[in-house]
């Protein structure tokens, strides 16, 4: 997607930043990002990536819109109840930017799908709500040497981590016992703004990676909305982990 006068006006507030400029904006326009999960995290991520000028978005989710989604999943309305999330999200994003290229995967993730689609993108965003699927994304990205941005949310809290295979820890370094953490997947409450905060941070991490700016890949960030704090926790990669030994 080449920058014409209209696009330069749309992205004027980004182009004027020294970290971006017109060359950086063109990098965003040339970039491809896969977002897995179109829920509380995925919808703000998708919106902000579209608004910042990403040229190609992959959108993966096999779920349908439910009434209980609407407190936090900002791309949907009551008129969308029962519609496929990935398809509906793509339609909303194209209304924001008709030049956006979208690849819609109206399906739930499995290891085969992840292995097939991850290599085609510059970076992946994990907006999922269960550990088993997150580990599928982790493993597919490690195998393909692709970075991805992880986040998880619940109630007033969240965590954020960017994984760059070979240059820092991955989810299996953070959770070396794998998906024994399934007990954390039980349904819990959440305010929409918590998902919005972490989704916005994920979008910023994507932008920084694509522009060659430092990302948070040496540990993870914990967000506490009750006391309005963020804490950076350093994490070393496990020497024996596949993310450090992809050969």
N, C-alpha and C positions, 0 to 999 in steps of 0.2 A: 504494500500500500504506500504509494508515493505521497509526499506532503504537498497539497495544493494550497491556494490562498485561504480557502475555507477551513481546512484542517489546521493551518498555522494560526488562524484566529481562535479556533476552538481550544487549542493547546497553548495559547499565548502565555498563560500564567506558569506553565511548566517550562516552555522554551526559554523564558527569561531567567530561569535558574541556572547558575553556573555549573551545577552538577549534571544538567540535562542538555540545554541548548538544542539547536536544530538537529545536530548530529545524533544526540541522544534520543530525541523524539523519533528520528528515523529508525533507530535501533528498536524502539518499542513497536513501531509500525511493522517492522520486519520479523518480530518475534512470534513464537507460538507457545501457548501455555495450556496445559491440560489441568482442568479442575475436576476433581473426583468428589462428588457429593454436592447436591444443589439445595441444601437445607439452610440451617441457621448460620453456618460459616460460609457455605458456598455462595449464597445469594449476595451478600455484601462483597465477597471477593470478586465474583463475576461482574458486579456493577462497577466496582472501582477499576478493575482491569480494563473494562470497556471504556470507561470514562477517561482513563489515562492514555488510551490510544494503542493498546495491544492489537496487533493486526489479525491474529488467528487464535481463537479459543476452542479447545476441545471441552465438551460438557458431558459428563458421565453421571447418570443416576437412573435407576429403574423404578423409582418410587412415583407415586401420584400425590397431588396436593390434597391435604386434609385441612379441615377447619382449624384444628389445634396448631397447625404450622404458622398461622398468620401473625402471631405475636412477635416472630423473629425472622421469618423468611420473606424478605422485603420485595422480592420480584413478583409476588403472587397476590391476588385479590380473591374475594369470595366468588367471583365469577369463574375462577380457575379450579374450584373444588372438583376433584376426580380426574383432572387432566394430568398428563405426564409432566413431571417436573422439568426434565431436561429440555423437552420440546418447548414448553411454555417459557422457560428461562431464556432460551435462544430467541424466541419471538420478542420478548421484552428488550433484550440487548440490541437486537437489530433495529428496534424503534429508536434507541438511543444513538446508534451508529450504524447506518445502513451499509457502510463499507466494510464492516466487520465480517471476517470469514469465520464461520462456525462449523464445527464437526460435532454432531450430536450422537451420543451413545445412549440410547434409551434402554439401559440394561443395568443390572447389578453387577458389581465387579467380581471377577474371579481371577485366579492366577493366570489362566490362559489369556483372558482379555487384557489384563494388565501387561503381560509380557508382549502382547502384540501391539498395543497402542502407545505405551510409554516411550519407546525409542524414537517416535516421530515428533516429539516435542522438545523444546529447549529446556523447559522446567515444568514440574508438576506441583499441584497444590492439593494437599490432603485435607479435605473438609468432611471427613467421614465421622461416624459415630460409634464405631466398634473396633476393637483391637485386631481382630483377625483380618479384616480388610486393610487396616493400616499396615500390617506386616506384609501383606501382598504388595502394596504400593512400595513399601520400603525395599523389599527384595527385588522387585522389578526395576526400580530406579538404581539400586546398587549394581545389578547385573548389566544395565545399560549405561552406567556411568552418568546418570542424569541427576541433577539436584532436585530436591523437593522441599516444600515448606509444610511442616506439620503444625496443627493446632488442635487443642481440645478444650471444651468449655462445659461448665455446669454451674448453675446458680449464679453467684457473683464472681466466679473464679475461672481462670483459664491458664493455658500454657502454650508456649510458642517455641518452635525449634526449626532451624533450617539445616538440612542435611546435604552435604556436598561430598559424595563418595571419594574416599582417599585423602580428604582434607579435614576430616573431623568426625565426630561420632554420629552414629545412626540410631534409629529407634531400638535396634537390638542391643546397642551399647547401653541405652537408657533402661531397657527392660530385658536384661539378659536371660530371664526365665521365660521369655516369650509371652504367649497369650494367657498365662495363668492369672493375668489381671482382669479376667472376664467379669469378676464381681463388680468392677468399676463401671461396667456397661449398663447396669440396672438404671431404669428410667429415673431421672431426677429433674427437679424444677430448674428453670432458667428464665432470666429476663432477657428480652431481645437485645438490649443494649450491650450485654456481655458478649454475645455472639458478634455484634457489630464491631466492638472494640478489637476483638481478636481477628476477625475477618479483615478489618482495615490494616492491622499490623501485618497479616500475611501478604496482602497486596503490596505493601511497602517493601517487604523482603523480596518479592518477585521483581519489583522495579529496580531495587538496588543490585540484585544479581545480574539482571540484563544490562545494566549500565556499567558493570564492573566495579561497583562500590562494595565496601565491606558488608558482609551479612552476619547474622547471629548464628554461626555454625560451630562454635566452640563450647556449646552447652545449651541450656534452655532458659526461657524467661517465664516466671510465674507472675500472673496478674491477680490482684486482689481488689475487687471493686468496692468492698465494704470499707476498707481503709485507704482506698485510692493509691495503691502502691504497685510497683513492679520490681521484681527481684531477679537479677541475673545469677544463674547457678552454673558454674563451670563444670564441664564433664569431659573427661578424657575418653578417647576411643579405645575400645578393647583391642589389644594387639592382635588377637586371634580372630577378630571379627571379619566377616567377608567384606565389609565396606572398606577395610584397609588392605585386603588381599584378594582383589577381584580376579586375579589370574587363576 
